[in-house]
Amino acid sequence: MGGFELRYSQDWKFFDRGKEKSWVVSFMSPAVRERDVFLAAKVLICSNPIEDPFPKGECQERDSDLSEMYKDKVRNKGVRSIGRLNIERRETEDKYGDNVFYYAHFSSHGRRYFVRGDFPRSFGLDGYVSVFDEMLASIRTFTSTPVKIFKDARYSFSLTYPDSWKQCSPPGNREGADDEEELLRLVPFSQSCFGPNAITISRSVKLSGKRLTGLQLQEMLTRMGLTPIESSLSGNMRAQGERTEAQLVRESYVFINLLSTRDLLRMSEKYEMTQKVVREEGREIPLTLNDTHPH
């Protein structure tokens, strides 16, 4: 079971209407009164397991059931990176210009999220639109899934992985073993050790001990046909790249024992594109790599 957290203004009201696996929380601005009707700006957050679609109703875009002719006018749309989240964000307004709507979609830790902001222009309630992005920027998702810890005393590093994954014994001598020494192989618990989804960590025998720069390592990944991506790993991470075909393939290089032996680890990730939950879990595992060598 996981969850999320965010920051919101103390003068906004909070409502929680979620049930079991489906979460629905909403926030309402200070209300104003128009005749016998109270108006307020609202922000709604819905979350379901990734395999469960949202029910029709409030957990969808306002015009989702309308034909193209009657849909709201799109003012802005794009993708934003906030922390480790890639968030699809869209702004619209109704055809009369009376209301502004903000939407965001993203997934994390095996769950899908939908965020909706409704801002009437009456009484200047659209002045609260900045609150939507402030809430979005403060969202942090987390998981409380039980984890296991792998420690390698020989090369002084550790990492954690969920108990829905399992550790496989490193293979014996094979072609190319003089260049790389496989230290760890992790796969989802439901598949074999040599199935299509796997994370492997190997020590590069050939490159360890050398004073390579991040640029040199990144060039190596480019020659392997990988597109450079911004490093999301901390510590002594040096290079990272990926490609997407039938599988998502990601390669990373990281130094450990930097001040002594300068061991270079190569982390390889392979995921089937259809396995969303596996990809979500797997991408978090390399982030836990920790150099345990005393400096």
C-alpha positions as CSV (number, residue, x, y, z in Angstrom):
1,M,0.0,0.0,0.0
2,G,1.3,3.4,-0.9
3,G,0.1,7.0,-0.9
4,F,0.8,10.6,-1.7
5,E,1.3,13.8,0.1
6,L,1.1,17.5,-0.8
7,R,0.9,21.0,0.6
8,Y,-2.2,23.2,0.6
9,S,-3.2,26.5,2.1
10,Q,-4.7,26.5,5.6
11,D,-7.7,28.5,4.4
12,W,-8.8,25.8,2.0
13,K,-11.1,23.0,3.2
14,F,-10.1,19.4,2.7
15,F,-12.5,16.5,2.0
16,D,-11.7,12.8,1.8
17,R,-14.2,10.6,0.0
18,G,-12.1,7.6,-1.1
19,K,-12.9,4.0,-0.6
20,E,-10.4,1.1,-0.3
21,K,-8.3,1.1,-3.4
22,S,-9.9,4.2,-5.0
23,W,-8.9,7.5,-3.5
24,V,-10.8,10.7,-4.0
25,V,-9.8,13.9,-2.1
26,S,-10.8,17.4,-2.8
27,F,-9.9,20.9,-1.7
28,M,-12.1,24.0,-1.7
29,S,-11.1,27.6,-1.5
30,P,-12.9,30.2,0.8
31,A,-16.4,30.4,-0.6
32,V,-18.3,33.5,-1.8
33,R,-22.0,33.8,-2.0
34,E,-24.0,34.7,-5.1
35,R,-27.7,35.0,-4.1
36,D,-28.4,31.6,-2.5
37,V,-25.5,29.8,-4.1
38,F,-22.0,29.5,-2.6
39,L,-19.2,29.5,-5.2
40,A,-15.6,28.3,-4.7
41,A,-12.5,27.2,-6.6
42,K,-11.9,23.5,-6.3
43,V,-9.0,21.0,-6.8
44,L,-9.8,17.3,-7.0
45,I,-7.3,14.4,-6.9
46,C,-8.3,10.9,-7.8
47,S,-6.1,7.8,-7.7
48,N,-6.7,4.2,-8.7
49,P,-4.5,1.1,-9.2
50,I,-3.0,1.4,-12.7
51,E,-5.1,-1.5,-14.1
52,D,-8.4,0.1,-12.9
53,P,-9.9,2.9,-15.0
54,F,-11.5,5.9,-13.3
55,P,-15.3,5.7,-13.2
56,K,-17.2,8.3,-15.2
57,G,-18.1,11.4,-13.2
58,E,-15.9,13.9,-11.4
59,C,-12.6,11.9,-11.9
60,Q,-12.5,12.8,-15.6
61,E,-12.2,16.0,-17.7
62,R,-15.3,18.1,-17.8
63,D,-15.8,17.8,-21.5
64,S,-14.6,14.2,-21.9
65,D,-18.1,13.0,-23.0
66,L,-18.7,15.9,-25.5
67,S,-18.0,15.7,-29.2
68,E,-15.1,17.7,-30.6
69,M,-17.4,20.5,-31.7
70,Y,-18.5,21.2,-28.1
71,K,-15.2,20.6,-26.3
72,D,-13.7,23.3,-24.2
73,K,-11.0,25.6,-25.7
74,V,-7.5,24.4,-24.9
75,R,-5.3,27.3,-23.7
76,N,-2.1,25.4,-22.9
77,K,-0.9,21.8,-22.7
78,G,2.4,19.9,-22.2
79,V,4.4,17.6,-20.0
80,R,6.2,18.7,-16.8
81,S,8.8,16.9,-14.8
82,I,8.3,17.3,-11.1
83,G,10.8,15.2,-9.1
84,R,10.6,11.7,-10.7
85,L,7.1,12.3,-12.0
86,N,6.3,13.1,-15.7
87,I,3.0,14.9,-15.6
88,E,0.7,15.6,-18.5
89,R,-0.9,19.0,-17.8
90,R,-3.7,20.8,-19.7
91,E,-5.5,24.1,-19.3
92,T,-9.0,24.8,-20.9
93,E,-11.8,27.2,-20.7
94,D,-15.5,26.8,-21.6
95,K,-16.8,28.3,-24.7
96,Y,-18.4,31.2,-22.8
97,G,-15.3,32.0,-20.9
98,D,-17.0,31.7,-17.6
99,N,-14.8,28.9,-16.1
100,V,-11.2,27.8,-16.4
101,F,-10.2,24.2,-15.9
102,Y,-6.8,22.6,-15.2
103,Y,-6.0,18.9,-15.6
104,A,-3.0,16.7,-14.8
105,H,-2.4,13.0,-15.4
106,F,0.5,10.9,-14.1
107,S,1.3,7.5,-12.7
108,S,3.6,6.3,-9.9
109,H,4.2,3.2,-7.8
110,G,1.6,1.2,-9.7
111,R,-1.2,3.8,-9.4
112,R,-2.7,6.3,-11.8
113,Y,-3.5,9.8,-10.7
114,F,-5.8,12.5,-12.1
115,V,-5.9,16.1,-10.8
116,R,-8.6,18.5,-11.8
117,G,-9.0,22.2,-10.9
118,D,-12.2,24.1,-11.4
119,F,-11.9,27.9,-11.3
120,P,-15.0,30.1,-12.0
121,R,-14.3,33.6,-13.2
122,S,-17.2,34.9,-11.1
123,F,-16.0,37.0,-8.1
124,G,-12.4,36.6,-9.3
125,L,-12.2,33.0,-8.2
126,D,-10.0,32.3,-11.2
127,G,-7.4,34.2,-9.2
128,Y,-6.7,30.9,-7.4
129,V,-5.4,29.2,-10.6
130,S,-1.8,29.4,-9.3
131,V,-2.9,27.1,-6.4
132,F,-3.2,24.2,-8.9
133,D,0.4,24.4,-10.0
134,E,1.6,25.0,-6.4
135,M,-0.2,21.8,-5.2
136,L,1.1,19.9,-8.2
137,A,4.7,20.9,-7.5
138,S,4.4,19.7,-3.9
139,I,3.0,16.2,-4.7
140,R,5.2,13.4,-3.5
141,T,4.1,9.8,-4.0
142,F,5.4,6.9,-1.9
143,T,5.0,3.2,-1.3
144,S,5.1,1.2,1.8
145,T,5.6,-2.1,0.0
146,P,7.9,-4.4,2.0
147,V,11.4,-4.4,0.7
148,K,14.5,-6.5,0.8
149,I,18.1,-5.4,1.0
150,F,20.9,-6.7,-1.1
151,K,24.5,-6.1,0.2
152,D,27.7,-6.8,-1.6
153,A,30.5,-6.8,0.9
154,R,33.2,-7.4,-1.7
155,Y,32.5,-4.3,-3.6
156,S,30.9,-2.3,-0.8
157,F,27.4,-1.4,-2.2
158,S,23.8,-2.1,-1.3
159,L,20.4,-1.5,-2.8
160,T,16.8,-2.3,-1.9
161,Y,14.0,-3.9,-3.9
162,P,10.3,-4.8,-3.3
163,D,9.4,-8.3,-2.2
164,S,7.4,-8.6,-5.4
165,W,10.9,-9.1,-7.1
166,K,13.4,-11.9,-6.5
167,Q,17.1,-12.3,-6.6
168,C,18.6,-14.8,-9.0
169,S,22.0,-16.5,-8.7
170,P,24.6,-14.9,-11.0
171,P,25.4,-17.2,-14.0
172,G,28.6,-19.1,-14.2
173,N,31.4,-18.4,-16.7
174,R,30.1,-17.3,-20.1
175,E,31.3,-15.5,-23.1
176,G,32.4,-12.0,-22.2
177,A,32.9,-12.8,-18.6
178,D,36.4,-11.5,-18.8
179,D,34.9,-8.0,-19.4
180,E,32.1,-8.1,-17.0
181,E,31.3,-9.8,-13.7
182,E,27.6,-10.1,-13.0
183,L,26.9,-9.4,-9.3
184,L,23.1,-9.3,-9.1
185,R,20.1,-10.2,-11.2
186,L,16.6,-9.2,-10.1
187,V,13.4,-10.2,-11.8
188,P,9.7,-10.0,-10.9
189,F,8.7,-12.8,-8.7
190,S,6.2,-14.2,-11.2
191,Q,8.7,-14.8,-14.0
192,S,11.8,-17.0,-14.5
193,C,15.3,-15.7,-13.9
194,F,15.9,-15.2,-17.7
195,G,12.5,-13.7,-18.5
196,P,11.9,-10.5,-20.4
197,N,11.9,-8.2,-17.4
198,A,15.1,-7.9,-15.4
199,I,17.6,-5.7,-13.7
200,T,21.3,-6.7,-13.7
201,I,24.3,-5.1,-12.0
202,S,27.7,-6.1,-13.2
203,R,31.2,-4.9,-12.4
204,S,33.1,-3.8,-15.5
205,V,36.4,-5.7,-15.2
206,K,37.8,-3.9,-18.2
207,L,37.0,-0.4,-17.1
208,S,37.2,-0.4,-13.3
209,G,40.2,1.5,-12.0
210,K,40.3,3.8,-14.9
211,R,39.8,7.6,-14.7
212,L,36.9,7.9,-17.1
213,T,34.9,11.0,-17.4
214,G,31.1,11.1,-17.6
215,L,31.4,12.3,-21.2
216,Q,33.4,9.2,-22.2
217,L,30.9,6.9,-20.5
218,Q,28.0,8.7,-22.2
219,E,29.7,8.3,-25.6
220,M,29.9,4.6,-24.9
221,L,26.2,4.4,-24.3
222,T,25.5,6.4,-27.5
223,R,27.6,3.9,-29.5
224,M,25.3,1.2,-28.0
225,G,22.3,2.9,-29.7
226,L,21.0,4.5,-26.4
227,T,19.6,8.0,-26.2
228,P,21.2,10.0,-23.4
229,I,18.8,10.9,-20.6
230,E,19.2,13.2,-17.7
231,S,20.6,11.3,-14.8
232,S,18.2,10.6,-12.0
233,L,20.7,8.7,-9.8
234,S,22.5,10.4,-7.0
235,G,26.0,9.9,-5.7
236,N,28.7,9.0,-8.3
237,M,26.4,8.4,-11.2
238,R,28.2,9.1,-14.4
239,A,26.0,8.3,-17.4
240,Q,22.6,7.0,-18.4
241,G,20.8,6.2,-21.6
242,E,17.7,4.3,-22.9
243,R,15.9,3.1,-26.0
244,T,12.4,1.9,-26.6
245,E,11.4,-0.8,-29.0
246,A,9.4,-3.9,-28.0
247,Q,11.1,-3.4,-24.7
248,L,12.3,-0.4,-22.7
249,V,16.0,-0.8,-22.3
250,R,18.0,1.5,-19.9
251,E,21.8,1.4,-19.2
252,S,23.6,3.2,-16.4
253,Y,27.2,3.6,-15.3
254,V,28.1,4.4,-11.7
255,F,31.4,4.5,-9.8
256,I,31.7,3.0,-6.3
257,N,34.8,3.0,-4.0
258,L,35.7,6.2,-5.9
259,L,38.6,7.2,-3.7
260,S,40.2,3.7,-3.7
261,T,39.6,1.0,-6.4
262,R,37.2,3.1,-8.6
263,D,35.0,0.1,-9.4
264,L,32.6,0.8,-12.3
265,L,29.2,-0.8,-12.1
266,R,27.0,-1.2,-15.1
267,M,23.3,-1.4,-14.4
268,S,21.0,-2.8,-17.1
269,E,17.2,-2.6,-17.0
270,K,14.8,-4.3,-19.5
271,Y,11.1,-4.1,-19.3
272,E,8.2,-5.2,-21.5
273,M,6.3,-2.1,-22.6
274,T,3.0,-3.8,-21.6
275,Q,4.1,-4.3,-18.0
276,K,3.3,-0.9,-16.5
277,V,3.5,-2.0,-12.8
278,V,6.8,-3.8,-13.4
279,R,8.3,-0.7,-15.0
280,E,7.0,1.5,-12.2
281,E,8.6,-0.8,-9.6
282,G,11.7,-1.5,-11.5
283,R,12.7,2.1,-12.2
284,E,12.8,2.8,-8.5
285,I,15.3,0.1,-7.7
286,P,18.5,1.6,-9.2
287,L,17.8,4.8,-7.3
288,T,18.4,3.0,-4.0
289,L,22.0,2.1,-4.9
290,N,24.3,3.1,-2.0
291,D,28.1,3.1,-1.8
292,T,28.8,1.6,1.6
293,H,32.6,1.9,1.3
294,P,34.0,4.0,4.2
295,H,35.6,7.1,2.8
